[in-house]
Amino acid sequence: MEFQGFPRIHCIFYAVFDIIKGTVVKHQVPEGSISSPSSSVTDSLDAKPLIDFEAISEYIIPKKQLYKRLVTICTNGYKVMGCPVILHDHEKYRHFRNEFRFNLCFVFDQDAETSSYEAVVRKLSRVLEGLECECNFLSKDVSSESQTVQNVIEQLFEDLNSYCECQIPINTFNTINLKLFPTYPNPQLVYDYHVPVCTVDIRQMMNSNWDITVQKVASHINGINHVKRIAELANVKPEWARQSMEHMMYYGCIIMIDIFQYSNVYAVKPEITRLFDVNNGLVQECLRYVRIEEESNDITNEQIFALYCGLKPGLTVKDWMKEQHVSSLKIDERRFITFGVIKGLIYRIHKYPILTNTDENESQLSFPIPDQYHRVLNKYSGLAIHTDIIPFLDGRHHYDEICTHLECSPKELDEQLVLGDADESEDALYEDGDDRLNDGQPHWSVQFIFR
C-alpha cells in the first residue's frame, strides 16, 4: 500500500471570542490569509483572504455542544479543521464573562486527505488547554501585545510543512512535540483459512524491538501456510496470530490469498487484458516470479496469456495442468496461480455446501436441529453425514473454511458429502425408495453452490 504523502497546510490561525467583537482572529500565518492585517502591513501586502471568515465564524467558536470535538468546515475550496475549547473560571476570566473560548485551526485544500492531521489538531487543543490552566499562556497573550502564540503557530506552520514534525519549547517545564504519521484504511478481517504472502522482506526488517508474537508469526509466513497452521507452528493462540496478521496488513507488509490446492477452481477476470500492456511489464514480472530456478525458460507472452485464459469454471487446477501441459513449461504452477490472484487477473471459485430438504412437499427449508442430524444423508451413498460437518452446511461456509476448521482435506470432506469423484457419483445416486426416506420424517441432503 503506497502512501501518497501529507497534505500541505495553507494557513494556521488562532481565534478567540471577544466579548465586544465576537469571534476574532488573533494570530494567523501567513499574515492576511484569514483576515486583513492592520495599517502599514496592509499597504505592503495586497493578499486576498483564503476564506470568508465571517461566514464560518460561528463554527470556529461554536455552540457549547461542539466544544472539545473535531470540527471541519469546507468553504471556498478550502477545508478548515479545528477543535474548539471553552474554559470556565469566575475569578480568572471575570473580564471575559467568566469563560475563555479559543480555537487553533488548520486550513487545507478542500479535497486533501487530512486524516493524519486529526490527531495533531486534537493534541494541540489539549496542550494549549493545559498550558492555559497551568500558566495562563493564552489569556495572557490576549490581554497584552505579546507575540508568544504567534511565534508558536509560525513554527508549527514551517516545521509541519517542511519536516512533518516539530518540537517547540514553551517554558522550562513544557514543550510541544508533534509528529505526523500516515493513516491507512483498516485491513480486511483475517480468517484461519487465509494464506499470508509477504510484499516486503519481513525477516530483514525485523528487529528485537518488534512484538514477540509478531516475530514468531512472521517467521512462518512463506506463502503456503494458512493462518491456523502458522499459529500452530508459532505456538501462539489463533486469535493472536490473526491480530498480528492484521497489524502487518495495515502497514502493507503482507496480503491475503486463498489456500492453493490442485482441486481449486479459478476463472479469469476482465483485468487479464493488462498482460498486453507493455508499459507495466506485468508479463516480465510474472516470468521472473514463476520461473523454476536453474531452468531455461523460453515461454512467450502469448503462452502466459493462454495459460491464464485456460482457467475456467468447472476445471480444477489438476485438470488444467493436464490440458495445458504445464509440466513441460518448467514453471511453478503454485506461483503462477498465486501471481494471478495477487495481481487481480484471476479469482477463486469457492464451493459452498448447503442442505436441501428431500421432502418435495416441504415448501420451506428448515435447518435440522441436533436431534435430527442423523437424518442428514449423503444422497449418493445413503449414509449419514458426520455431525461435526452439519453446522457448516448452511451455504455460508466454503470448503477452505470447513476443511481448516475440521482439519481435514477436501477429499475427506467430499467422501462425506459425495461419493468420491463427481463422475462416479452420478452413477451411484442413492435411491429415494429406501425405507429410511419413507418413514414420514424429514430428511436432508447436500447441494453445492459455486461462486
ZIKA-V287447 format. One record per residue. N is the residue number from 1. BURIAL is + if it has 9 or more other C-alpha atoms within 8 Angstrom, else -. D_FIRST is the distance of its C-alpha to the first C-alpha in whole Angstrom. Layout:
# ZIKA-V287447
n->N burial->BURIAL d_first->D_FIRST
n->N burial->BURIAL d_first->D_FIRST
This chain:
# ZIKA-V287447
n->1 burial->- d_first->0
n->2 burial->- d_first->4
n->3 burial->- d_first->7
n->4 burial->- d_first->10
n->5 burial->- d_first->12
n->6 burial->+ d_first->15
n->7 burial->+ d_first->18
n->8 burial->- d_first->21
n->9 burial->+ d_first->24
n->10 burial->- d_first->27
n->11 burial->+ d_first->29
n->12 burial->+ d_first->30
n->13 burial->+ d_first->34
n->14 burial->+ d_first->36
n->15 burial->+ d_first->38
n->16 burial->+ d_first->41
n->17 burial->+ d_first->43
n->18 burial->+ d_first->47
n->19 burial->- d_first->50
n->20 burial->- d_first->51
n->21 burial->- d_first->49
n->22 burial->- d_first->46
n->23 burial->+ d_first->42
n->24 burial->+ d_first->42
n->25 burial->+ d_first->40
n->26 burial->+ d_first->41
n->27 burial->+ d_first->39
n->28 burial->+ d_first->36
n->29 burial->+ d_first->34
n->30 burial->- d_first->34
n->31 burial->- d_first->38
n->32 burial->+ d_first->39
n->33 burial->+ d_first->35
n->34 burial->+ d_first->36
n->35 burial->- d_first->40
n->36 burial->+ d_first->43
n->37 burial->- d_first->44
n->38 burial->- d_first->47
n->39 burial->- d_first->50
n->40 burial->- d_first->50
n->41 burial->- d_first->46
n->42 burial->+ d_first->47
n->43 burial->- d_first->49
n->44 burial->- d_first->46
n->45 burial->- d_first->43
n->46 burial->- d_first->43
n->47 burial->- d_first->40
n->48 burial->- d_first->39
n->49 burial->+ d_first->37
n->50 burial->- d_first->34
n->51 burial->+ d_first->34
n->52 burial->+ d_first->38
n->53 burial->- d_first->38
n->54 burial->- d_first->41
n->55 burial->- d_first->39
n->56 burial->+ d_first->37
n->57 burial->+ d_first->39
n->58 burial->+ d_first->39
n->59 burial->+ d_first->36
n->60 burial->+ d_first->35
n->61 burial->+ d_first->38
n->62 burial->+ d_first->38
n->63 burial->- d_first->40
n->64 burial->- d_first->40
n->65 burial->- d_first->38
n->66 burial->+ d_first->35
n->67 burial->+ d_first->35
n->68 burial->+ d_first->33
n->69 burial->- d_first->30
n->70 burial->+ d_first->27
n->71 burial->+ d_first->29
n->72 burial->- d_first->27
n->73 burial->+ d_first->29
n->74 burial->+ d_first->28
n->75 burial->+ d_first->31
n->76 burial->- d_first->32
n->77 burial->- d_first->28
n->78 burial->+ d_first->27
n->79 burial->+ d_first->26
n->80 burial->+ d_first->28
n->81 burial->+ d_first->26
n->82 burial->+ d_first->29
n->83 burial->+ d_first->30
n->84 burial->+ d_first->34
n->85 burial->+ d_first->36
n->86 burial->+ d_first->40
n->87 burial->- d_first->42
n->88 burial->- d_first->46
n->89 burial->+ d_first->49
n->90 burial->+ d_first->52
n->91 burial->- d_first->54
n->92 burial->- d_first->51
n->93 burial->+ d_first->50
n->94 burial->+ d_first->53
n->95 burial->- d_first->53
n->96 burial->+ d_first->50
n->97 burial->- d_first->51
n->98 burial->+ d_first->50
n->99 burial->+ d_first->47
n->100 burial->+ d_first->44
n->101 burial->+ d_first->41
n->102 burial->+ d_first->38
n->103 burial->+ d_first->35
n->104 burial->+ d_first->32
n->105 burial->+ d_first->30
n->106 burial->+ d_first->27
n->107 burial->+ d_first->27
n->108 burial->+ d_first->24
n->109 burial->+ d_first->23
n->110 burial->+ d_first->24
n->111 burial->- d_first->20
n->112 burial->- d_first->18
n->113 burial->- d_first->16
n->114 burial->+ d_first->18
n->115 burial->- d_first->16
n->116 burial->+ d_first->16
n->117 burial->- d_first->20
n->118 burial->+ d_first->21
n->119 burial->- d_first->21
n->120 burial->+ d_first->23
n->121 burial->+ d_first->25
n->122 burial->+ d_first->27
n->123 burial->- d_first->27
n->124 burial->+ d_first->29
n->125 burial->+ d_first->31
n->126 burial->- d_first->32
n->127 burial->+ d_first->33
n->128 burial->+ d_first->35
n->129 burial->+ d_first->37
n->130 burial->- d_first->37
n->131 burial->+ d_first->39
n->132 burial->+ d_first->41
n->133 burial->- d_first->42
n->134 burial->- d_first->43
n->135 burial->- d_first->44
n->136 burial->+ d_first->45
n->137 burial->+ d_first->42
n->138 burial->+ d_first->42
n->139 burial->+ d_first->45
n->140 burial->+ d_first->47
n->141 burial->+ d_first->45
n->142 burial->+ d_first->46
n->143 burial->- d_first->49
n->144 burial->- d_first->50
n->145 burial->- d_first->48
n->146 burial->- d_first->46
n->147 burial->- d_first->43
n->148 burial->- d_first->41
n->149 burial->+ d_first->38
n->150 burial->+ d_first->38
n->151 burial->- d_first->37
n->152 burial->+ d_first->35
n->153 burial->+ d_first->33
n->154 burial->+ d_first->33
n->155 burial->+ d_first->31
n->156 burial->+ d_first->29
n->157 burial->+ d_first->28
n->158 burial->- d_first->28
n->159 burial->+ d_first->26
n->160 burial->+ d_first->23
n->161 burial->+ d_first->23
n->162 burial->- d_first->24
n->163 burial->- d_first->22
n->164 burial->+ d_first->20
n->165 burial->+ d_first->23
n->166 burial->+ d_first->26
n->167 burial->- d_first->29
n->168 burial->+ d_first->32
n->169 burial->- d_first->36
n->170 burial->- d_first->38
n->171 burial->- d_first->41
n->172 burial->- d_first->42
n->173 burial->- d_first->40
n->174 burial->- d_first->37
n->175 burial->+ d_first->34
n->176 burial->+ d_first->31
n->177 burial->- d_first->28
n->178 burial->- d_first->24
n->179 burial->+ d_first->21
n->180 burial->+ d_first->18
n->181 burial->- d_first->15
n->182 burial->- d_first->11
n->183 burial->- d_first->11
n->184 burial->- d_first->8
n->185 burial->- d_first->10
n->186 burial->- d_first->12
n->187 burial->- d_first->11
n->188 burial->- d_first->13
n->189 burial->- d_first->17
n->190 burial->+ d_first->17
n->191 burial->- d_first->21
n->192 burial->+ d_first->23
n->193 burial->+ d_first->23
n->194 burial->+ d_first->19
n->195 burial->+ d_first->18
n->196 burial->+ d_first->15
n->197 burial->+ d_first->14
n->198 burial->+ d_first->12
n->199 burial->- d_first->9
n->200 burial->- d_first->11
n->201 burial->- d_first->15
n->202 burial->+ d_first->15
n->203 burial->- d_first->19
n->204 burial->- d_first->19
n->205 burial->- d_first->17
n->206 burial->- d_first->19
n->207 burial->- d_first->22
n->208 burial->- d_first->25
n->209 burial->- d_first->23
n->210 burial->- d_first->21
n->211 burial->- d_first->22
n->212 burial->- d_first->24
n->213 burial->+ d_first->23
n->214 burial->+ d_first->19
n->215 burial->+ d_first->21
n->216 burial->+ d_first->23
n->217 burial->+ d_first->21
n->218 burial->+ d_first->18
n->219 burial->- d_first->21
n->220 burial->+ d_first->22
n->221 burial->+ d_first->19
n->222 burial->- d_first->20
n->223 burial->- d_first->18
n->224 burial->+ d_first->22
n->225 burial->+ d_first->23
n->226 burial->+ d_first->22
n->227 burial->+ d_first->21
n->228 burial->+ d_first->25
n->229 burial->- d_first->26
n->230 burial->+ d_first->24
n->231 burial->+ d_first->25
n->232 burial->+ d_first->28
n->233 burial->- d_first->28
n->234 burial->+ d_first->26
n->235 burial->- d_first->29
n->236 burial->+ d_first->27
n->237 burial->- d_first->28
n->238 burial->+ d_first->25
n->239 burial->- d_first->24
n->240 burial->+ d_first->23
n->241 burial->+ d_first->21
n->242 burial->+ d_first->19
n->243 burial->+ d_first->19
n->244 burial->+ d_first->17
n->245 burial->+ d_first->15
n->246 burial->+ d_first->14
n->247 burial->+ d_first->13
n->248 burial->+ d_first->11
n->249 burial->+ d_first->9
n->250 burial->+ d_first->9
n->251 burial->- d_first->7
n->252 burial->+ d_first->5
n->253 burial->+ d_first->8
n->254 burial->+ d_first->10
n->255 burial->+ d_first->10
n->256 burial->- d_first->13
n->257 burial->+ d_first->16
n->258 burial->+ d_first->20
n->259 burial->+ d_first->22
n->260 burial->- d_first->24
n->261 burial->- d_first->28
n->262 burial->- d_first->30
n->263 burial->- d_first->31
n->264 burial->+ d_first->28
n->265 burial->+ d_first->28
n->266 burial->+ d_first->25
n->267 burial->+ d_first->26
n->268 burial->+ d_first->24
n->269 burial->+ d_first->22
n->270 burial->- d_first->23
n->271 burial->- d_first->19
n->272 burial->+ d_first->21
n->273 burial->- d_first->23
n->274 burial->- d_first->20
n->275 burial->+ d_first->22
n->276 burial->- d_first->24
n->277 burial->+ d_first->22
n->278 burial->- d_first->23
n->279 burial->- d_first->21
n->280 burial->- d_first->17
n->281 burial->- d_first->19
n->282 burial->+ d_first->18
n->283 burial->+ d_first->21
n->284 burial->- d_first->22
n->285 burial->- d_first->18
n->286 burial->+ d_first->20
n->287 burial->- d_first->23
n->288 burial->- d_first->22
n->289 burial->+ d_first->20
n->290 burial->+ d_first->23
n->291 burial->+ d_first->26
n->292 burial->- d_first->28
n->293 burial->- d_first->29
n->294 burial->- d_first->32
n->295 burial->- d_first->33
n->296 burial->- d_first->33
n->297 burial->- d_first->31
n->298 burial->- d_first->33
n->299 burial->- d_first->31
n->300 burial->- d_first->30
n->301 burial->- d_first->28
n->302 burial->- d_first->30
n->303 burial->- d_first->30
n->304 burial->+ d_first->26
n->305 burial->+ d_first->27
n->306 burial->- d_first->30
n->307 burial->+ d_first->28
n->308 burial->+ d_first->26
n->309 burial->+ d_first->28
n->310 burial->- d_first->30
n->311 burial->+ d_first->28
n->312 burial->+ d_first->30
n->313 burial->- d_first->31
n->314 burial->- d_first->34
n->315 burial->+ d_first->33
n->316 burial->+ d_first->32
n->317 burial->+ d_first->30
n->318 burial->- d_first->33
n->319 burial->- d_first->35
n->320 burial->+ d_first->32
n->321 burial->+ d_first->33
n->322 burial->- d_first->37
n->323 burial->- d_first->37
n->324 burial->- d_first->34
n->325 burial->- d_first->36
n->326 burial->+ d_first->32
n->327 burial->- d_first->34
n->328 burial->- d_first->36
n->329 burial->- d_first->33
n->330 burial->+ d_first->32
n->331 burial->+ d_first->28
n->332 burial->+ d_first->26
n->333 burial->- d_first->26
n->334 burial->- d_first->24
n->335 burial->+ d_first->21
n->336 burial->+ d_first->22
n->337 burial->- d_first->22
n->338 burial->+ d_first->18
n->339 burial->+ d_first->17
n->340 burial->+ d_first->18
n->341 burial->+ d_first->17
n->342 burial->- d_first->13
n->343 burial->- d_first->13
n->344 burial->+ d_first->15
n->345 burial->+ d_first->18
n->346 burial->+ d_first->20
n->347 burial->+ d_first->20
n->348 burial->+ d_first->23
n->349 burial->+ d_first->26
n->350 burial->+ d_first->27
n->351 burial->+ d_first->30
n->352 burial->+ d_first->31
n->353 burial->+ d_first->35
n->354 burial->+ d_first->37
n->355 burial->+ d_first->41
n->356 burial->+ d_first->43
n->357 burial->+ d_first->47
n->358 burial->- d_first->49
n->359 burial->- d_first->52
n->360 burial->- d_first->52
n->361 burial->- d_first->54
n->362 burial->- d_first->51
n->363 burial->- d_first->50
n->364 burial->- d_first->47
n->365 burial->- d_first->44
n->366 burial->- d_first->45
n->367 burial->- d_first->43
n->368 burial->- d_first->45
n->369 burial->- d_first->46
n->370 burial->- d_first->46
n->371 burial->- d_first->50
n->372 burial->- d_first->49
n->373 burial->+ d_first->47
n->374 burial->+ d_first->49
n->375 burial->+ d_first->50
n->376 burial->+ d_first->46
n->377 burial->+ d_first->47
n->378 burial->+ d_first->46
n->379 burial->+ d_first->48
n->380 burial->+ d_first->48
n->381 burial->+ d_first->50
n->382 burial->- d_first->51
n->383 burial->- d_first->50
n->384 burial->+ d_first->48
n->385 burial->+ d_first->44
n->386 burial->- d_first->43
n->387 burial->- d_first->43
n->388 burial->- d_first->40
n->389 burial->+ d_first->38
n->390 burial->+ d_first->40
n->391 burial->- d_first->37
n->392 burial->+ d_first->34
n->393 burial->+ d_first->36
n->394 burial->+ d_first->35
n->395 burial->+ d_first->33
n->396 burial->- d_first->30
n->397 burial->+ d_first->29
n->398 burial->+ d_first->28
n->399 burial->+ d_first->30
n->400 burial->+ d_first->27
n->401 burial->+ d_first->27
n->402 burial->+ d_first->31
n->403 burial->+ d_first->31
n->404 burial->+ d_first->28
n->405 burial->- d_first->30
n->406 burial->- d_first->34
n->407 burial->- d_first->33
n->408 burial->- d_first->35
n->409 burial->- d_first->34
n->410 burial->+ d_first->33
n->411 burial->- d_first->37
n->412 burial->- d_first->38
n->413 burial->+ d_first->37
n->414 burial->+ d_first->38
n->415 burial->+ d_first->42
n->416 burial->+ d_first->42
n->417 burial->+ d_first->41
n->418 burial->+ d_first->42
n->419 burial->+ d_first->45
n->420 burial->+ d_first->43
n->421 burial->- d_first->42
n->422 burial->- d_first->42
n->423 burial->- d_first->44
n->424 burial->+ d_first->47
n->425 burial->+ d_first->46
n->426 burial->- d_first->47
n->427 burial->- d_first->51
n->428 burial->+ d_first->51
n->429 burial->+ d_first->50
n->430 burial->+ d_first->52
n->431 burial->- d_first->55
n->432 burial->- d_first->55
n->433 burial->- d_first->59
n->434 burial->- d_first->58
n->435 burial->- d_first->60
n->436 burial->- d_first->57
n->437 burial->+ d_first->56
n->438 burial->- d_first->59
n->439 burial->- d_first->60
n->440 burial->- d_first->59
n->441 burial->- d_first->56
n->442 burial->- d_first->52
n->443 burial->+ d_first->50
n->444 burial->+ d_first->47
n->445 burial->+ d_first->45
n->446 burial->+ d_first->41
n->447 burial->- d_first->40
n->448 burial->- d_first->36
n->449 burial->+ d_first->33
n->450 burial->- d_first->31
n->451 burial->- d_first->28
